[in-house]
Amino acid sequence: MSIDGAAALIEGWAIARPAGCPDPLAMAGEILAGFGAAVSERETSRSDTLEVIAPSGRRVEVRLAGWIGEGVLACARPRGRVLGAYAALRLAGAAVFAGGRGIDTCLGAAELACELTAPGRMRGGSRPELVRCRDGWVVVRWRDAHERALFESLIHDARPGDRDEIVATARLARLLVAPVEPPPSTPAPVAQLGTGSLGGESATVRRRRPRVVDWSVLWAGPWAAAQLRRSGSAVERVEHPRRRDGLLTFPDGRRWWRALNGDKRISLLDGRDPRGRRQLEAAIGTADILLTSMTPRALASLGFDEGWRLTRAPHLLHLELVAFEDPWADAPGLGEHAAARAGLLWRDGGPPGELVPWADPLLGASALAISRIWLASRSRPGGRVRLSLERAASLAFAATPASV
């Protein structure tokens, strides 16, 4: 999987990392190298710091403070491994932002751990469950009693070895389900954050606040947009006037919604209503970055597909956040489903691990890193990039020079 045209985004940037540095710094370097930065190693007494040199000549340091190693951070895997991947993504985004501003930056491992575990601390009315099939486990989340009865009937009628068929049938029925799979035997390269192309029209980099439209729900997209807002972007959040964000349906969720979206300009727009559509087209057409979390089929049904972007907003960076990789990009899913599919819940010889939505913060950090790298680019080529919860979760097993 690759993002065509992304390898030239930050050509001219130089990143020096310590020789034998911890995994997060090694991984951050590989991410930045994948977008065009020149990465080298240097001898230093500090093993926790990246040195960043921007094309302007600005030289800054980005430090990961308090990192004490994966094995000590969490005895119960995969928390240490997931935290390492999350820290790397945050470091990559922080490096280009700090380099552009000329300001040294420090990220604390403890603070990053709090960010990583925040989605798992939400307690809504519907909780994910593990269900045992004859040949393995699946993660499901029920929206009503009818869904539970339907899935139980699928299991009852299945033959041994039919778990994949059960999952496929359930997804066609739009159930929130995913199999618990083992980790990949061959980790993918760390720099492959998503798929898509950035070969479109280059935006004119003007000295104004970047404009972001956040048309996403729940955690990953809203979190990334909130971080962009805090670092100076103007963010407009779009929600349907009659089908608001799912976080607003329970008390904990409302608190998190305010934390993620309280500083954004909120627009309640229906894309199928003529007036709402005109306002959406105006907002997206003048934006620099668009974040969506609808399935490709749902987005196309509203008319805001890649054809619309090429015609009406060729300069736009569209970050399309989905649950799964192809062939299930149109299937609904949440963070714990993607974590199961990517191998984060797998336990050899025993029941799966704790149902934590690890994929949500990893996807948010991926979207933020790409947004900041794109904003740091001299050309800012328009394009569409698809990022999935499944791929984000798999970054915990990505190959880095320090771990292979």
Steps between C-alpha positions, in 0.01 A plus 500: 500500500635841415403862451606593148680834491551517877872421487579854382296695756786600730802474276764737633432415865776325698442279804784368718421231755731349762680180409328209672202716599179355647236361264275810500782725375609245241142460382443877485807531282370234261163675476666831413737330253196355325381855435833620360710609797870412506552290814840426651646376827731691730702426811361683801472461872122549477315201361153656526526792254453558127686790342294667226632740235229667289566627144512852643804399703314497831646238733290362786493203733197279562536297818311196627535535876445220747525209257620198701454217254217289371546215747472729805223726372247217518536142610182402315561529128408657268488827695875563483512418129196717424641788702823477302313534170286783636806687629669463160202649317478790743876561469480505120224760502670705770832502311371680190279734704789594730738534205266737322459716810860477617400395850653212698233252610471239773243219505460308823452123492257518793285762325501294179389196699204701633407604145527140380268361767242783491257330254499185715390702802169594338204304631198501272183296506625246247818306580695265274480128573702191410306214344644149455446332166596139434829602346591823675385822659325808365443846646146634470310805617121487510281794410178313585374155604414413140869510405596261779231252395609521137865437580422210736298336225797532262725326753244228572464408132871516417731207438848476654742721309229746393598796718607715205171430327311596818689830519445573129126433528473712816680790333270487201219538755687811630583344838800632693718188500862396441702181549780476755805432283868431579761769436645512148789262440675764287459855632432767240743791463426767757478785247193349333235689697227477234413498133413763245656762280633852545557577135238772466518875464742665738349751736638850522661515844363824634585669826164435660361255750453154348131415462376157606155346464436223753216287361578199717353337809602346833873514574779483240395774254368742764816451710732569205297809404510622861880474501516699176270760656727532805801554275336786309268360231146628455276194539136471398320193628206360301230282656158393376232709674287195586769232537765654720827339602464171688701635794206725585279201586653427845640712787868404468475550126359850535795596719746366243307667215544838669872434549546403134266748333430787737748738334385434142242687297199264490282482186189280500453412133305236309687410181177384334324830560569755218589782738714275718678365196585848374648589838697174508635559152607853594671384821682206342586689183694764693659263753856370497427170676180292519459219754215252443409174672216375281542185296596560136152389392327745734724787392437424132124491561524862620693597188825590678717232340839531334340624180347794690837585658683491167240731344417737784798494740811354330722674756336321795660233717218256577578261786245219474481305828345152478488193724655227286726444204365369172297296424307616810553877477122549484433290812424681828737447791647661811837510670474166680396325176806632319724408793368143481548479124855639517615251765511718812257278695665170409625277783661167414318214666249714686203736475558833326633800688307791644258670259669839477450726193875538441442582135317829568793704638740338252277608210465850643878530536548374142257763367670774703849399383399502133318833541803666656740351247275622216470848655880512530541423129604772259249382238204348690375288208129421512387141526313235694657279765312209654597406855342204679463402863625155400821632344557741790472214750747292300766770547565343840664213312671712234861427418754762608881491478524479879266203533588267207 
